[in-house]
Amino acid sequence: MHYFTIEQRETLERQLRARADEHGDALGALMLTYPSTHGVFETRVKEVCRLIHERGGQVYLDGANLNAQVGLTSPAAIGADVCHMNLHKTFCIPHGGGGPGMGPIAVAAHLAPFLPSHPVVHDADLPEANGAVSASGAASANRATSAFISR
């Protein structure tokens, strides 16, 4: 596995395109924090996602700053395939070793068949073989998130 960082913001798209071309068919994914940790909404984020998709890659969106997106955009609108909603930053929920800092992971429809299934209730549209990943979590954190977003 290879990864790289892009240091200079003004050359983001040029460097990203060069790296994507360099890795071609071996390109698996791009991890993107949107908006950035510095609060910057990249104006060409949809083009960046399209660039990765055109080369067969997936876009993973780190949802640590998801609160900045609420009401303005969404992971699906920018082209993300997977988004982990890190609730410790987004909704001020305590962060702690797999505990209440957890958050839901949303995926685009084409990835739904790969999601884990419920250990008791089987969804007829998903393969039964996926099984459950974990039987624990902080359900109240998910309810708080859902209530905030749907307001």
Secondary structure, 3 states (H helix, E strand, C coil): CCCCCCCCHHHHHHHHHHHHHHHHHHCCEEEEECCCCCCCCCCCHHHHHHHHHHCCCEEEEEHHHHHHCCCCCCHHHHCCCEEECCHHHHCCCCCCCCCCCCCCEEECHHHHHHCCCCCCCCCCCCCHHHCCCCCCCCHHHHHHHHHHHCC
